[in-house]
Amino acid sequence: MKVLIIGRGGREHALAWKVSQSPRVNHVYVAPGNDGMKSIATCVPISETDVEALVQWAKKKRSI
């Protein structure tokens, strides 16, 4: 399973860290994320307020 977490703060970092430990999760993405998250997730350069771009990105990733 691929997971997209939206945000850039400490709560999102903690969530990404914990989710990344699940054997059910193949990949964690964080939008937009921050430098501290790069070791546990792929940061996606889309603002957390750009809902349309996030939806389009998620739909594209779902088909890959």
C-alpha positions as CSV (number, residue, x, y, z in Angstrom):
1,M,0.0,0.0,0.0
2,K,1.1,3.5,-0.8
3,V,0.3,6.2,1.8
4,L,0.2,10.0,1.3
5,I,0.4,12.2,4.4
6,I,-0.3,15.9,3.9
7,G,1.6,18.4,6.0
8,R,5.1,19.5,7.0
9,G,5.1,19.6,10.8
10,G,6.1,17.4,13.7
11,R,2.8,15.5,13.9
12,E,3.0,14.6,10.2
13,H,6.6,13.5,10.8
14,A,5.6,11.2,13.7
15,L,2.7,9.8,11.6
16,A,5.0,9.1,8.6
17,W,7.6,7.5,10.9
18,K,5.0,5.2,12.4
19,V,3.2,4.4,9.2
20,S,6.5,3.5,7.5
21,Q,7.1,0.8,10.0
22,S,3.9,-1.1,8.9
23,P,4.6,-4.3,6.9
24,R,1.5,-3.4,4.8
25,V,3.0,-0.1,3.6
26,N,5.3,-0.2,0.6
27,H,5.9,3.5,0.3
28,V,5.2,6.7,2.3
29,Y,4.8,10.1,0.6
30,V,4.6,13.4,2.4
31,A,3.3,16.6,0.8
32,P,5.1,18.9,1.1
33,G,7.1,17.4,3.9
34,N,10.4,18.8,5.2
35,D,14.1,17.9,5.2
36,G,13.7,15.8,8.4
37,M,11.2,13.5,6.7
38,K,13.4,12.6,3.7
39,S,14.9,9.6,5.5
40,I,11.5,7.9,6.0
41,A,9.4,9.2,3.2
42,T,9.4,10.7,-0.3
43,C,8.6,14.4,-0.1
44,V,6.2,15.7,-2.8
45,P,6.7,19.4,-3.7
46,I,3.0,20.3,-3.6
47,S,1.6,22.7,-1.0
48,E,-0.8,21.2,1.5
49,T,-3.3,23.9,0.5
50,D,-3.3,23.0,-3.2
51,V,-6.1,20.4,-3.0
52,E,-6.6,20.0,-6.8
53,A,-2.9,19.3,-7.4
54,L,-2.8,16.8,-4.5
55,V,-5.8,14.9,-5.9
56,Q,-4.3,14.8,-9.4
57,W,-1.0,13.6,-8.1
58,A,-2.6,10.9,-6.0
59,K,-4.7,9.7,-8.9
60,K,-1.6,9.5,-11.1
61,K,0.4,7.6,-8.4
62,R,-2.5,5.2,-7.9
63,S,-2.2,4.0,-11.5
64,I,1.6,3.5,-11.4
